[in-house]
Structure formats: structure tokens, C-alpha cells
Amino acid sequence: MKKLSLLVALIGACTLISTAQAQTPQNPIVIKFSHVVATDTPKGKAAEFFKKLAEERTQGRVKVEVYANSALYKDKEEMEALQLGAVQMLAPSLAKFGPLGVKEFEVFDVPYILEDYTALHKVTTGPAGAKLLALLEPKGILGLGYWDNGFKVMSANRPIKKPEDMKGLKVRIQSSKVLDAQMRALKALPQVMAFSEVYQALQTGVVDGTENPPSNMYTQKMHEVQKYATVTNHGYLGYAVIVNKKFWEGLPPDIRGILEQAMKESTEYNNEIAKKDNDDAVEAIRASGRTEIYMPTDAERKAWIAALKPVHNEVASRIGKQVLDDFYKATER
């Protein structure tokens, strides 16, 4: 790890120096944009859309290199690489900021805190969302916006229609204390694991199930190794697009302005396609015949909500009661 940190630091220093010097298509400013999902997910498509806009509108003065599917860094490595300057842009899931020391972002992991996309966007486009992004600046990170993925389904190799059906299942989660508490409330056994390792873990039985938006489940082919999925919509998975603060503030003002507008449009594009991609993924999974899709009844949905309600109070001291209240207020809960 020390060798990695030293190498990353050296690369980052060179990158920051070259940024100040690069001004022409022959010697462009390079933005390495790393993420861990497939190119054909909402985030993957939006990253490519940002690349297109950035390169076209700067007339080649900026080159965006997109590295999908953990090609450059895995979950645990990418944040350190960004802080040290080896990459300039990431779009990590919101759960990734807890291990960084900004545990307030784990509010997005609280089960059933966001009822739907309307409630979600009241948060991400309003003061509550902006307040969270501001917490990243002391870490050398700037938040440029929130990108949706979608609401999550539960999957396993046995039917999981009711909360009690989760009992004893080893379920992959991201590194989030809230997600850990969520699974324990269901008497499941949470297993923290890098996203790139999940398919093999499901295939070999290292874990029994997972929670993911349908687009992730489908594009990562998890439906090939999961027999059942229940559309619980119990939690939200989204991303914050972030950049190295020193790099971003060191850009020529005209270029930074162009990139900010490109990011605004890419955010709108991502959030327009995310819901449709997830709806389409549910139908594609169903059509594959590999995974049985189950839609809970109203009574069953209420049972899931009741089973997970205690998690709100359990994690309040970790996230901060004010953060929870900001979300409740923003969504008119």
C-alpha cells in the first residue's frame, strides 16, 4: 500500500504540473475518469456523454479518458488515487464516502428514506444535497453533481417475498455501516465486497445474494447466477461525480466553465435515462428466464418498511439527526 501511495503521489504531481502547461489540442489537458460499472449502465453512458461534450466544446484542448468496469482502480483504491491526483474524476456510489470520513452521505443508504424519484430529486437538487457535497472540500475533493442509478431490488437463490425470508442469507453490501445495520435488521449476514468481485462470489456461493438496481444486476450478468429477485425498492443507489479540488481549481477559467456546463448537461442526461434503463433491465431479466422477478403486494411492501423502520433511529447518531431531518424536510415526510 505504501508503494501504491508513493507511485500515485508521483503520478498526481506530474498531472497537476502538466495541467497548468497544457493548452492546445497537440498537448491537451487529460482528465482520467474512472468508474467501476459497465459502459452500458446509466453512469457508463453519462461518462461517455461528458467525454463527448468536453472534447467537442473545448475543441480538443481537453481529452477525457474514461476507464469503466474497474479497469483502472477498484472500489477501495479509487478514492485515494483521486485525492493524490492519479485520476482527476470519479463517480463513486454515495456509500463510498463513509470510509473516507464523511459518514453523513450514508443517509442515502437509509432504507425507505426516499419514496421515489420525485423525493430523491428534491434532495439532490436542493440545499440538503449541496450541504453534503460541501463536506468533501476539506478532503481535497469537489462535488460536481449527483447521478442517479436507481432503487434497489433484493436477489438470492431462494424466494424472498417477505422480510423474514432474508434470515441467514449472506448478502453482499457496499462498505456502509447503514447497509450493515439494514441487513442485520433483516437477520441477514452482510458481506462487504468490491463490486467487481460480486459475480464470481455469487457464482461460487461465497455470498447468497445481493442488493442492486436492476441495471447493475443485468449489465453485470448477476441474473445468470441468481434465481430470484424481489422489487423491494428499499434503498437508493446513486453517485456523486467528484474531482480533485486542486486539479479543478487549477484549470484555465474558460475551460473550467465549459466543463461545468458539460457536467450539468451530463447530469441531466444521466438522470433522464436512469429510470428507463432500470425499468428495461427488469423486463430483460424477466425475459431471460434465469431469474424470477417478484413484485411485492401492498401488504408485503408495508412489512418490508416496518421491518426496516428501526434502522432510522439506529443510525441517527452516526449520520447525524440534523442530516436525517434535512432529508425528511426536503421530501416533506
Summary of the structure (lengths in Angstrom):
residues: 333
radius of gyration: 19.9
end to end distance: 44.4
largest distance: 62.4
contacts: 1140
relative contact order: 0.17
helix: 54%
strand: 18%
